Amino acid sequence: MTIALHTSELAAPPRPPFPDLDRPLSSDALADRLRAFSTSYYARHPFHERMHAGKLSPAQLQGWVANRLAYQRAIPRKDAAIISNCPVPEVRREWIQRIVDHDGAEPGTGGIEMWIRLGEAVGVPREEMEDERHVLPGVRLAAESYVTFCKTKPWIDAVASSLTELFAPDLMRKRIAAFPEHYSWIRPEALDYFKSRLVQAPRDSQQGLHLVQRYCTTIESQRRAFEALAFKLEMLWVMIDTIHHAYGES
Ligand code: AHQ
């Protein structure tokens, strides 16, 4: 008996086929190939699509925000790992801005603080955000896998893994539009973090793309860049899948 296994709606979109390189791609062709990975970005996950359509309950939004803090807190740690592995001073000088963006220049500032305030705005008390009591094992594992990736891989591979941010601005714009339309119970300043990313993500992704174009000029380094981006796309997909499974029908 053969079982016709249907493809779940939760199955990650197939990775774009890596080009079978017999010579390195040009700088522009490399950028085009990396941008083609947008089809595998987690913006199209059913949980995000339901969020944008206004179909999430307060409990589902609360679960998402509380869990995503584990990822937000992992970001400056992975960026510090990249800096620790990078021997190029001008790269370190630029990259360090990302740590300040998230940790802030002083207590009570920065993107992580803004994310905690997003939690309070959707009804998760600050204490419950900060002690991470709602963070699911799969979300923590996914976030930590990103930190470990950036600690253990060559710094330029870790830079390539950050290029999911090429696709983030569209996702931020969808949230900034959907929240006031469908979740009017959430006060507008809760969106401040998403609005900050509309500025930071394009700046960061252009910096990262230019570094990958400059340092990935061989078949092997370009293949590793594709692998790094594919890893991060799957890491994000695992994170939102875990949240969806835990809060999907709540
Ligand atoms: O808030 C996000 C953020 O600061 C970053 C940094 C960047 C990286 O270096 O990997 N990626 C990223 C992302 C953030 N927010 C995610 C979201 O859905 O709100 C998107 C995520 C990304 O696309 O990698």
py3Dmol code that shows the C-alpha trace and the ligand (Angstrom):
import py3Dmol

protein = """\
ATOM      1  CA  MET A   1       0.000   0.000   0.000  1.00  0.00           C
ATOM      2  CA  THR A   2       1.493   3.343  -0.921  1.00  0.00           C
ATOM      3  CA  ILE A   3       0.663   6.344   1.226  1.00  0.00           C
ATOM      4  CA  ALA A   4       0.276   9.509  -0.777  1.00  0.00           C
ATOM      5  CA  LEU A   5       1.913  11.795   1.747  1.00  0.00           C
ATOM      6  CA  HIS A   6       0.368  15.205   1.267  1.00  0.00           C
ATOM      7  CA  THR A   7       2.582  18.221   1.796  1.00  0.00           C
ATOM      8  CA  SER A   8       1.540  19.949   4.991  1.00  0.00           C
ATOM      9  CA  GLU A   9       0.685  23.655   4.751  1.00  0.00           C
ATOM     10  CA  LEU A  10       3.341  23.964   7.436  1.00  0.00           C
ATOM     11  CA  ALA A  11       6.048  22.443   5.275  1.00  0.00           C
ATOM     12  CA  ALA A  12       8.779  24.979   4.694  1.00  0.00           C
ATOM     13  CA  PRO A  13       8.871  26.264   1.142  1.00  0.00           C
ATOM     14  CA  PRO A  14      11.498  24.403  -0.818  1.00  0.00           C
ATOM     15  CA  ARG A  15      14.931  25.969  -0.748  1.00  0.00           C
ATOM     16  CA  PRO A  16      15.791  27.603  -4.062  1.00  0.00           C
ATOM     17  CA  PRO A  17      18.139  25.257  -5.902  1.00  0.00           C
ATOM     18  CA  PHE A  18      21.729  26.212  -5.222  1.00  0.00           C
ATOM     19  CA  PRO A  19      23.388  27.044  -8.531  1.00  0.00           C
ATOM     20  CA  ASP A  20      25.695  24.258  -9.685  1.00  0.00           C
ATOM     21  CA  LEU A  21      28.713  26.495  -9.972  1.00  0.00           C
ATOM     22  CA  ASP A  22      31.542  25.656 -12.330  1.00  0.00           C
ATOM     23  CA  ARG A  23      32.946  29.149 -11.795  1.00  0.00           C
ATOM     24  CA  PRO A  24      32.282  31.862  -9.219  1.00  0.00           C
ATOM     25  CA  LEU A  25      29.216  34.045  -9.736  1.00  0.00           C
ATOM     26  CA  SER A  26      29.766  37.706 -10.450  1.00  0.00           C
ATOM     27  CA  SER A  27      29.039  40.103  -7.591  1.00  0.00           C
ATOM     28  CA  ASP A  28      25.637  41.060  -9.025  1.00  0.00           C
ATOM     29  CA  ALA A  29      24.687  37.462  -9.858  1.00  0.00           C
ATOM     30  CA  LEU A  30      25.597  36.419  -6.310  1.00  0.00           C
ATOM     31  CA  ALA A  31      23.312  39.151  -4.905  1.00  0.00           C
ATOM     32  CA  ASP A  32      20.490  38.065  -7.217  1.00  0.00           C
ATOM     33  CA  ARG A  33      20.846  34.425  -6.147  1.00  0.00           C
ATOM     34  CA  LEU A  34      20.787  35.383  -2.467  1.00  0.00           C
ATOM     35  CA  ARG A  35      17.694  37.561  -2.966  1.00  0.00           C
ATOM     36  CA  ALA A  36      16.000  34.605  -4.691  1.00  0.00           C
ATOM     37  CA  PHE A  37      15.892  32.896  -1.295  1.00  0.00           C
ATOM     38  CA  SER A  38      13.034  35.270  -0.395  1.00  0.00           C
ATOM     39  CA  THR A  39      10.589  32.563  -1.459  1.00  0.00           C
ATOM     40  CA  SER A  40      11.672  30.537   1.607  1.00  0.00           C
ATOM     41  CA  TYR A  41      11.331  33.410   4.086  1.00  0.00           C
ATOM     42  CA  TYR A  42       9.059  32.792   7.047  1.00  0.00           C
ATOM     43  CA  ALA A  43       6.825  35.777   6.237  1.00  0.00           C
ATOM     44  CA  ARG A  44       4.708  33.267   4.312  1.00  0.00           C
ATOM     45  CA  HIS A  45       4.269  30.895   7.262  1.00  0.00           C
ATOM     46  CA  PRO A  46       0.555  30.357   8.093  1.00  0.00           C
ATOM     47  CA  PHE A  47       1.051  31.966  11.537  1.00  0.00           C
ATOM     48  CA  HIS A  48       2.312  35.202   9.968  1.00  0.00           C
ATOM     49  CA  GLU A  49      -0.356  35.090   7.260  1.00  0.00           C
ATOM     50  CA  ARG A  50      -3.043  34.723   9.942  1.00  0.00           C
ATOM     51  CA  MET A  51      -1.424  37.591  11.895  1.00  0.00           C
ATOM     52  CA  HIS A  52      -1.557  39.882   8.866  1.00  0.00           C
ATOM     53  CA  ALA A  53      -5.181  38.884   8.163  1.00  0.00           C
ATOM     54  CA  GLY A  54      -6.236  39.809  11.705  1.00  0.00           C
ATOM     55  CA  LYS A  55      -7.051  36.225  12.651  1.00  0.00           C
ATOM     56  CA  LEU A  56      -4.837  35.878  15.750  1.00  0.00           C
ATOM     57  CA  SER A  57      -6.354  35.926  19.221  1.00  0.00           C
ATOM     58  CA  PRO A  58      -4.813  38.007  21.998  1.00  0.00           C
ATOM     59  CA  ALA A  59      -3.410  34.788  23.504  1.00  0.00           C
ATOM     60  CA  GLN A  60      -1.703  33.887  20.219  1.00  0.00           C
ATOM     61  CA  LEU A  61      -0.167  37.361  19.898  1.00  0.00           C
ATOM     62  CA  GLN A  62       0.963  37.207  23.526  1.00  0.00           C
ATOM     63  CA  GLY A  63       2.574  33.797  22.955  1.00  0.00           C
ATOM     64  CA  TRP A  64       4.354  35.054  19.831  1.00  0.00           C
ATOM     65  CA  VAL A  65       5.714  38.197  21.491  1.00  0.00           C
ATOM     66  CA  ALA A  66       6.812  36.389  24.665  1.00  0.00           C
ATOM     67  CA  ASN A  67       8.616  33.698  22.652  1.00  0.00           C
ATOM     68  CA  ARG A  68      10.234  36.041  20.154  1.00  0.00           C
ATOM     69  CA  LEU A  69      12.079  37.792  23.015  1.00  0.00           C
ATOM     70  CA  ALA A  70      14.385  34.743  23.179  1.00  0.00           C
ATOM     71  CA  TYR A  71      15.348  35.418  19.543  1.00  0.00           C
ATOM     72  CA  GLN A  72      15.746  39.168  20.071  1.00  0.00           C
ATOM     73  CA  ARG A  73      18.058  38.533  23.044  1.00  0.00           C
ATOM     74  CA  ALA A  74      20.122  36.083  20.932  1.00  0.00           C
ATOM     75  CA  ILE A  75      20.850  38.701  18.252  1.00  0.00           C
ATOM     76  CA  PRO A  76      23.460  40.850  20.068  1.00  0.00           C
ATOM     77  CA  ARG A  77      25.132  37.644  21.305  1.00  0.00           C
ATOM     78  CA  LYS A  78      25.437  36.281  17.759  1.00  0.00           C
ATOM     79  CA  ASP A  79      26.668  39.694  16.544  1.00  0.00           C
ATOM     80  CA  ALA A  80      29.325  39.719  19.290  1.00  0.00           C
ATOM     81  CA  ALA A  81      30.374  36.253  18.093  1.00  0.00           C
ATOM     82  CA  ILE A  82      30.748  37.565  14.550  1.00  0.00           C
ATOM     83  CA  ILE A  83      32.887  40.456  15.813  1.00  0.00           C
ATOM     84  CA  SER A  84      35.035  38.101  17.884  1.00  0.00           C
ATOM     85  CA  ASN A  85      35.714  35.968  14.794  1.00  0.00           C
ATOM     86  CA  CYS A  86      36.324  38.856  12.375  1.00  0.00           C
ATOM     87  CA  PRO A  87      39.966  40.024  11.860  1.00  0.00           C
ATOM     88  CA  VAL A  88      39.021  43.138   9.856  1.00  0.00           C
ATOM     89  CA  PRO A  89      38.853  46.327  12.020  1.00  0.00           C
ATOM     90  CA  GLU A  90      36.662  48.309   9.633  1.00  0.00           C
ATOM     91  CA  VAL A  91      34.131  45.468   9.589  1.00  0.00           C
ATOM     92  CA  ARG A  92      34.140  45.252  13.404  1.00  0.00           C
ATOM     93  CA  ARG A  93      33.710  49.022  13.672  1.00  0.00           C
ATOM     94  CA  GLU A  94      30.565  48.887  11.515  1.00  0.00           C
ATOM     95  CA  TRP A  95      29.141  45.669  12.919  1.00  0.00           C
ATOM     96  CA  ILE A  96      29.257  46.807  16.545  1.00  0.00           C
ATOM     97  CA  GLN A  97      26.340  49.219  15.838  1.00  0.00           C
ATOM     98  CA  ARG A  98      24.059  46.176  15.736  1.00  0.00           C
ATOM     99  CA  ILE A  99      24.838  45.389  19.372  1.00  0.00           C
ATOM    100  CA  VAL A 100      24.007  48.947  20.433  1.00  0.00           C
ATOM    101  CA  ASP A 101      20.781  48.820  18.365  1.00  0.00           C
ATOM    102  CA  HIS A 102      19.585  45.884  20.454  1.00  0.00           C
ATOM    103  CA  ASP A 103      21.148  46.424  23.876  1.00  0.00           C
ATOM    104  CA  GLY A 104      20.809  50.204  23.768  1.00  0.00           C
ATOM    105  CA  ALA A 105      23.415  52.700  24.934  1.00  0.00           C
ATOM    106  CA  GLU A 106      22.053  52.572  28.495  1.00  0.00           C
ATOM    107  CA  PRO A 107      19.488  50.634  30.551  1.00  0.00           C
ATOM    108  CA  GLY A 108      15.917  51.071  29.368  1.00  0.00           C
ATOM    109  CA  THR A 109      16.905  51.720  25.747  1.00  0.00           C
ATOM    110  CA  GLY A 110      17.427  49.627  22.594  1.00  0.00           C
ATOM    111  CA  GLY A 111      15.492  47.092  20.566  1.00  0.00           C
ATOM    112  CA  ILE A 112      15.278  44.428  23.252  1.00  0.00           C
ATOM    113  CA  GLU A 113      13.679  46.949  25.627  1.00  0.00           C
ATOM    114  CA  MET A 114      11.290  47.951  22.841  1.00  0.00           C
ATOM    115  CA  TRP A 115      10.358  44.305  22.363  1.00  0.00           C
ATOM    116  CA  ILE A 116       9.630  43.937  26.098  1.00  0.00           C
ATOM    117  CA  ARG A 117       7.376  47.013  25.827  1.00  0.00           C
ATOM    118  CA  LEU A 118       5.634  45.331  22.875  1.00  0.00           C
ATOM    119  CA  GLY A 119       4.993  42.435  25.253  1.00  0.00           C
ATOM    120  CA  GLU A 120       3.498  44.742  27.863  1.00  0.00           C
ATOM    121  CA  ALA A 121       1.343  46.382  25.173  1.00  0.00           C
ATOM    122  CA  VAL A 122      -0.177  43.027  24.164  1.00  0.00           C
ATOM    123  CA  GLY A 123      -0.764  42.120  27.817  1.00  0.00           C
ATOM    124  CA  VAL A 124       2.314  40.168  28.913  1.00  0.00           C
ATOM    125  CA  PRO A 125       3.653  41.627  32.196  1.00  0.00           C
ATOM    126  CA  ARG A 126       7.286  42.791  32.048  1.00  0.00           C
ATOM    127  CA  GLU A 127       8.278  40.209  34.674  1.00  0.00           C
ATOM    128  CA  GLU A 128       6.839  37.379  32.517  1.00  0.00           C
ATOM    129  CA  MET A 129       8.690  38.673  29.448  1.00  0.00           C
ATOM    130  CA  GLU A 130      11.995  39.041  31.268  1.00  0.00           C
ATOM    131  CA  ASP A 131      11.973  35.687  33.068  1.00  0.00           C
ATOM    132  CA  GLU A 132      11.119  33.926  29.777  1.00  0.00           C
ATOM    133  CA  ARG A 133       8.650  31.597  31.495  1.00  0.00           C
ATOM    134  CA  HIS A 134       6.629  31.378  28.257  1.00  0.00           C
ATOM    135  CA  VAL A 135       9.571  30.553  25.963  1.00  0.00           C
ATOM    136  CA  LEU A 136       9.102  27.148  24.338  1.00  0.00           C
ATOM    137  CA  PRO A 137      11.975  24.615  24.145  1.00  0.00           C
ATOM    138  CA  GLY A 138      11.872  24.667  20.337  1.00  0.00           C
ATOM    139  CA  VAL A 139      12.133  28.458  20.236  1.00  0.00           C
ATOM    140  CA  ARG A 140      15.049  28.494  22.643  1.00  0.00           C
ATOM    141  CA  LEU A 141      16.786  25.727  20.706  1.00  0.00           C
ATOM    142  CA  ALA A 142      16.300  27.606  17.426  1.00  0.00           C
ATOM    143  CA  ALA A 143      17.570  30.903  18.847  1.00  0.00           C
ATOM    144  CA  GLU A 144      20.573  29.233  20.472  1.00  0.00           C
ATOM    145  CA  SER A 145      21.368  27.356  17.249  1.00  0.00           C
ATOM    146  CA  TYR A 146      21.810  30.764  15.591  1.00  0.00           C
ATOM    147  CA  VAL A 147      24.248  31.901  18.303  1.00  0.00           C
ATOM    148  CA  THR A 148      26.187  28.628  18.016  1.00  0.00           C
ATOM    149  CA  PHE A 149      26.267  28.941  14.202  1.00  0.00           C
ATOM    150  CA  CYS A 150      27.795  32.430  14.477  1.00  0.00           C
ATOM    151  CA  LYS A 151      30.296  31.293  17.116  1.00  0.00           C
ATOM    152  CA  THR A 152      31.532  28.275  15.166  1.00  0.00           C
ATOM    153  CA  LYS A 153      31.368  29.225  11.470  1.00  0.00           C
ATOM    154  CA  PRO A 154      33.710  31.605   9.614  1.00  0.00           C
ATOM    155  CA  TRP A 155      32.629  35.199  10.274  1.00  0.00           C
ATOM    156  CA  ILE A 156      31.607  35.783   6.616  1.00  0.00           C
ATOM    157  CA  ASP A 157      29.315  32.716   6.725  1.00  0.00           C
ATOM    158  CA  ALA A 158      27.627  34.245   9.807  1.00  0.00           C
ATOM    159  CA  VAL A 159      27.321  37.553   7.918  1.00  0.00           C
ATOM    160  CA  ALA A 160      25.614  35.664   5.080  1.00  0.00           C
ATOM    161  CA  SER A 161      23.171  34.079   7.536  1.00  0.00           C
ATOM    162  CA  SER A 162      22.007  37.576   8.568  1.00  0.00           C
ATOM    163  CA  LEU A 163      20.821  38.289   5.009  1.00  0.00           C
ATOM    164  CA  THR A 164      17.291  37.132   5.841  1.00  0.00           C
ATOM    165  CA  GLU A 165      17.066  40.835   6.678  1.00  0.00           C
ATOM    166  CA  LEU A 166      16.919  41.541   2.961  1.00  0.00           C
ATOM    167  CA  PHE A 167      13.348  40.256   3.260  1.00  0.00           C
ATOM    168  CA  ALA A 168      12.430  41.781   6.646  1.00  0.00           C
ATOM    169  CA  PRO A 169      11.239  45.305   5.636  1.00  0.00           C
ATOM    170  CA  ASP A 170       8.223  43.945   3.730  1.00  0.00           C
ATOM    171  CA  LEU A 171       7.330  41.861   6.786  1.00  0.00           C
ATOM    172  CA  MET A 172       7.631  44.898   9.078  1.00  0.00           C
ATOM    173  CA  ARG A 173       5.382  46.928   6.749  1.00  0.00           C
ATOM    174  CA  LYS A 174       2.736  44.173   6.845  1.00  0.00           C
ATOM    175  CA  ARG A 175       2.755  44.203  10.670  1.00  0.00           C
ATOM    176  CA  ILE A 176       2.694  48.001  10.870  1.00  0.00           C
ATOM    177  CA  ALA A 177      -0.389  47.936   8.610  1.00  0.00           C
ATOM    178  CA  ALA A 178      -2.120  44.924  10.194  1.00  0.00           C
ATOM    179  CA  PHE A 179      -1.846  45.808  13.884  1.00  0.00           C
ATOM    180  CA  PRO A 180      -3.860  49.080  13.895  1.00  0.00           C
ATOM    181  CA  GLU A 181      -6.364  47.610  11.386  1.00  0.00           C
ATOM    182  CA  HIS A 182      -7.030  44.291  13.121  1.00  0.00           C
ATOM    183  CA  TYR A 183      -5.696  44.637  16.674  1.00  0.00           C
ATOM    184  CA  SER A 184      -6.841  48.114  17.659  1.00  0.00           C
ATOM    185  CA  TRP A 185      -6.648  47.077  21.326  1.00  0.00           C
ATOM    186  CA  ILE A 186      -2.855  47.305  21.037  1.00  0.00           C
ATOM    187  CA  ARG A 187      -1.629  50.860  21.600  1.00  0.00           C
ATOM    188  CA  PRO A 188       0.212  52.353  18.585  1.00  0.00           C
ATOM    189  CA  GLU A 189       3.571  52.848  20.348  1.00  0.00           C
ATOM    190  CA  ALA A 190       3.814  49.048  20.556  1.00  0.00           C
ATOM    191  CA  LEU A 191       4.815  49.173  16.879  1.00  0.00           C
ATOM    192  CA  ASP A 192       7.881  51.328  17.585  1.00  0.00           C
ATOM    193  CA  TYR A 193      10.242  48.373  17.297  1.00  0.00           C
ATOM    194  CA  PHE A 194       8.894  47.345  13.872  1.00  0.00           C
ATOM    195  CA  LYS A 195       9.234  50.948  12.718  1.00  0.00           C
ATOM    196  CA  SER A 196      12.844  51.065  13.948  1.00  0.00           C
ATOM    197  CA  ARG A 197      13.625  47.989  11.861  1.00  0.00           C
ATOM    198  CA  LEU A 198      12.364  49.753   8.722  1.00  0.00           C
ATOM    199  CA  VAL A 199      15.470  51.919   9.084  1.00  0.00           C
ATOM    200  CA  GLN A 200      17.956  49.448  10.578  1.00  0.00           C
ATOM    201  CA  ALA A 201      17.184  46.363   8.439  1.00  0.00           C
ATOM    202  CA  PRO A 202      17.892  47.977   5.042  1.00  0.00           C
ATOM    203  CA  ARG A 203      21.104  49.534   6.427  1.00  0.00           C
ATOM    204  CA  ASP A 204      22.235  46.249   7.931  1.00  0.00           C
ATOM    205  CA  SER A 205      21.295  44.042   4.980  1.00  0.00           C
ATOM    206  CA  GLN A 206      23.103  46.307   2.520  1.00  0.00           C
ATOM    207  CA  GLN A 207      26.202  46.201   4.738  1.00  0.00           C
ATOM    208  CA  GLY A 208      25.977  42.421   4.971  1.00  0.00           C
ATOM    209  CA  LEU A 209      25.351  41.956   1.251  1.00  0.00           C
ATOM    210  CA  HIS A 210      28.328  44.142   0.318  1.00  0.00           C
ATOM    211  CA  LEU A 211      30.562  42.139   2.680  1.00  0.00           C
ATOM    212  CA  VAL A 212      29.401  38.822   1.173  1.00  0.00           C
ATOM    213  CA  GLN A 213      29.943  40.203  -2.348  1.00  0.00           C
ATOM    214  CA  ARG A 214      33.434  41.378  -1.361  1.00  0.00           C
ATOM    215  CA  TYR A 215      34.612  38.286   0.531  1.00  0.00           C
ATOM    216  CA  CYS A 216      32.712  35.424  -1.159  1.00  0.00           C
ATOM    217  CA  THR A 217      34.476  35.329  -4.528  1.00  0.00           C
ATOM    218  CA  THR A 218      35.205  31.613  -4.870  1.00  0.00           C
ATOM    219  CA  ILE A 219      32.897  28.708  -5.679  1.00  0.00           C
ATOM    220  CA  GLU A 220      33.398  27.293  -2.178  1.00  0.00           C
ATOM    221  CA  SER A 221      32.797  30.573  -0.295  1.00  0.00           C
ATOM    222  CA  GLN A 222      29.713  31.327  -2.404  1.00  0.00           C
ATOM    223  CA  ARG A 223      28.336  27.858  -1.782  1.00  0.00           C
ATOM    224  CA  ARG A 224      28.896  28.358   1.962  1.00  0.00           C
ATOM    225  CA  ALA A 225      27.044  31.673   1.794  1.00  0.00           C
ATOM    226  CA  PHE A 226      24.007  29.907   0.269  1.00  0.00           C
ATOM    227  CA  GLU A 227      24.224  27.212   2.954  1.00  0.00           C
ATOM    228  CA  ALA A 228      24.391  29.867   5.696  1.00  0.00           C
ATOM    229  CA  LEU A 229      21.321  31.709   4.421  1.00  0.00           C
ATOM    230  CA  ALA A 230      19.443  28.439   3.985  1.00  0.00           C
ATOM    231  CA  PHE A 231      20.282  27.484   7.597  1.00  0.00           C
ATOM    232  CA  LYS A 232      18.951  30.795   8.928  1.00  0.00           C
ATOM    233  CA  LEU A 233      15.763  30.560   6.853  1.00  0.00           C
ATOM    234  CA  GLU A 234      15.114  27.137   8.346  1.00  0.00           C
ATOM    235  CA  MET A 235      15.968  28.365  11.859  1.00  0.00           C
ATOM    236  CA  LEU A 236      13.343  31.144  11.516  1.00  0.00           C
ATOM    237  CA  TRP A 237      10.855  28.650  10.102  1.00  0.00           C
ATOM    238  CA  VAL A 238      11.401  26.263  13.043  1.00  0.00           C
ATOM    239  CA  MET A 239      10.878  29.159  15.469  1.00  0.00           C
ATOM    240  CA  ILE A 240       7.543  30.282  14.006  1.00  0.00           C
ATOM    241  CA  ASP A 241       6.447  26.643  13.513  1.00  0.00           C
ATOM    242  CA  THR A 242       7.030  25.967  17.221  1.00  0.00           C
ATOM    243  CA  ILE A 243       5.007  29.029  18.189  1.00  0.00           C
ATOM    244  CA  HIS A 244       2.253  28.066  15.740  1.00  0.00           C
ATOM    245  CA  HIS A 245       2.021  24.526  17.125  1.00  0.00           C
ATOM    246  CA  ALA A 246       1.871  25.780  20.703  1.00  0.00           C
ATOM    247  CA  TYR A 247      -0.638  28.599  20.183  1.00  0.00           C
ATOM    248  CA  GLY A 248      -2.101  27.723  16.786  1.00  0.00           C
ATOM    249  CA  GLU A 249      -5.693  27.270  17.911  1.00  0.00           C
ATOM    250  CA  SER A 250      -5.639  29.184  21.207  1.00  0.00           C
TER     251      SER A 250
END
"""
ligand_1 = """\
24
AHQ
O 14.332 42.232 14.892
C 15.120 41.537 14.041
C 16.487 41.751 13.998
O 17.044 42.690 14.784
C 17.259 40.973 13.149
C 18.723 40.981 12.961
C 18.897 40.118 11.724
C 20.069 39.182 11.818
O 21.179 39.695 12.036
O 19.879 37.954 11.635
N 17.636 39.415 11.560
C 16.682 40.009 12.317
C 15.309 39.796 12.335
C 14.516 40.579 13.214
N 13.157 40.462 13.290
C 12.519 39.327 12.646
C 10.995 39.516 12.677
O 10.294 38.697 12.080
O 10.570 40.450 13.365
C 13.136 39.102 11.284
C 14.604 38.717 11.521
C 15.265 38.302 10.247
O 14.684 38.458 9.159
O 16.359 37.683 10.312
"""
view = py3Dmol.view(width=600, height=400)
view.addModel(protein, "pdb")
view.setStyle({"model": 0}, {"cartoon": {"style": "trace"}})
view.addModel(ligand_1, "xyz")
view.setStyle({"model": 1}, {"stick": {}})
view.zoomTo()
view.show()
